[in-house]
Amino acid sequence: MTLRELETARPALLALQATLLEVERRERERVTGRLPTGAWYAAILEDPALAWLRPFGQLVAELDAAMDDAVRQETPLTPEAVEAFAARVRACLVPGTRYLELLQEYPEVVFAHRDARSAIVSSPSPAPAPKEPGSGSEDGTA
């Protein structure tokens, strides 16, 4: 995967993350009622049931920071750094338990997942990871 392909994949990753967050919020609000924005943000950051979503945001934030540093220092990201980010992108797209549940229930998750996978289609498949993101102890309860 090249840096350009990684930059192209970024909006699709953001859209997938936003879609996953939206359906999780809908699920939560179905049980608890409307959540104030601050309470929802706190849940995203602190609730163990939502921990599986955090790698998406962390990945995009770290990619943005690395690209900003590269521009500021006028030094391009190394191919190794680009491939490390690409491997993390691919790992984030391996559905764990909760992710699979959302894929089965929400068509918008399927479409966002498809778009994110399509954005990285030209990159090689990852080697099996020791632990896939999203496969933690989440049991789908809110």
C-alpha positions in Angstrom: 0.0 0.0 0.0 1.3 3.4 -0.9 0.9 6.6 1.1 -1.6 7.9 -1.5 -3.7 4.8 -1.1 -3.6 5.2 2.7 -4.7 8.8 2.3 -7.5 7.7 0.0 -8.6 5.0 2.6 -8.8 7.6 5.4 -12.2 9.1 4.5 -13.7 5.6 4.2 -12.3 4.7 7.6 -13.8 7.8 9.1 -17.1 7.0 7.5 -17.0 3.5 8.9 -16.1 4.7 12.4 -18.9 7.3 12.3 -21.4 4.7 11.2 -20.4 2.2 13.9 -20.6 5.0 16.5 -24.0 6.0 15.3 -25.5 2.5 15.4 -24.0 1.9 18.8 -25.5 5.1 20.0 -28.9 4.2 18.6 -28.6 0.8 20.4 -27.7 2.5 23.7 -30.4 5.1 23.4 -33.0 2.4 22.7 -32.3 1.1 26.2 -31.5 4.2 28.1 -33.3 7.0 26.3 -31.7 10.0 24.7 -28.1 10.6 25.8 -26.7 14.1 26.1 -23.7 14.5 23.8 -21.2 14.8 26.7 -22.5 11.5 28.2 -22.1 9.8 24.8 -18.6 11.1 24.4 -17.7 9.9 27.9 -19.1 6.5 27.1 -17.0 6.3 23.9 -13.9 7.0 25.9 -14.6 5.0 29.1 -17.2 2.3 28.6 -15.6 -1.1 28.2 -18.5 -2.2 26.0 -17.3 0.4 23.4 -13.6 -0.3 23.7 -13.6 -2.3 20.5 -14.3 1.0 18.6 -11.3 2.9 19.9 -8.7 1.5 17.6 -10.5 3.2 14.6 -10.2 6.6 16.1 -6.7 6.0 17.4 -5.5 4.8 14.0 -6.9 7.9 12.1 -5.5 10.3 14.8 -2.0 8.7 14.6 -2.0 8.6 10.8 -3.0 12.3 10.7 -0.2 13.1 13.2 2.4 11.2 11.3 1.4 12.8 8.0 1.4 16.3 9.7 4.9 15.6 11.1 6.1 14.4 7.7 4.9 17.6 6.1 6.3 19.8 8.8 9.7 18.1 8.7 9.6 17.9 4.9 10.4 14.2 5.3 8.0 11.7 3.7 6.8 8.7 5.7 9.0 5.7 5.1 7.5 2.7 3.2 7.8 0.8 6.5 5.7 3.3 8.4 3.1 3.4 5.6 2.9 -0.4 5.6 2.6 -0.4 9.4 -0.4 1.9 9.1 -1.8 -0.2 6.3 -1.5 -3.3 8.5 -3.4 -1.6 11.3 -6.1 -0.5 8.8 -6.5 -4.1 7.7 -6.6 -5.3 11.3 -9.4 -2.8 12.1 -11.5 -4.2 9.3 -11.4 -7.7 10.7 -14.8 -8.0 12.5 -14.9 -9.1 16.0 -18.0 -10.3 17.9 -19.8 -7.0 18.3 -18.7 -5.8 14.8 -20.2 -8.9 13.3 -23.5 -8.4 15.2 -23.7 -4.8 13.8 -22.9 -6.1 10.3 -25.8 -8.5 10.5 -28.3 -6.0 11.8 -27.5 -2.7 10.0 -27.2 -2.4 6.3 -25.4 1.0 6.7 -22.6 -0.9 8.6 -22.3 -3.3 5.7 -22.0 -0.5 3.1 -19.5 1.4 5.2 -17.4 -1.7 5.8 -17.5 -2.6 2.1 -16.3 1.0 1.2 -13.5 0.8 3.7 -12.4 -2.6 2.5 -12.6 -1.4 -1.1 -10.4 1.6 -0.2 -7.6 -0.8 0.7 -8.2 -3.5 -1.9 -4.9 -3.0 -3.6 -2.9 -3.8 -0.5 -1.8 -7.3 0.3 -3.7 -9.4 2.8 -2.4 -9.3 6.3 -0.9 -12.2 8.0 -3.0 -13.6 10.8 -2.8 -11.4 13.8 -2.5 -12.8 17.3 -5.5 -10.8 18.4 -8.0 -9.2 16.1 -9.5 -5.8 17.0 -13.0 -6.0 18.1 -12.7 -9.5 19.5 -12.3 -8.5 23.1 -14.8 -9.4 25.8 -17.7 -7.4 24.5 -20.9 -9.3 24.7 -23.1 -6.8 23.0 -24.7 -5.5 26.2 -24.9 -1.8 26.9 
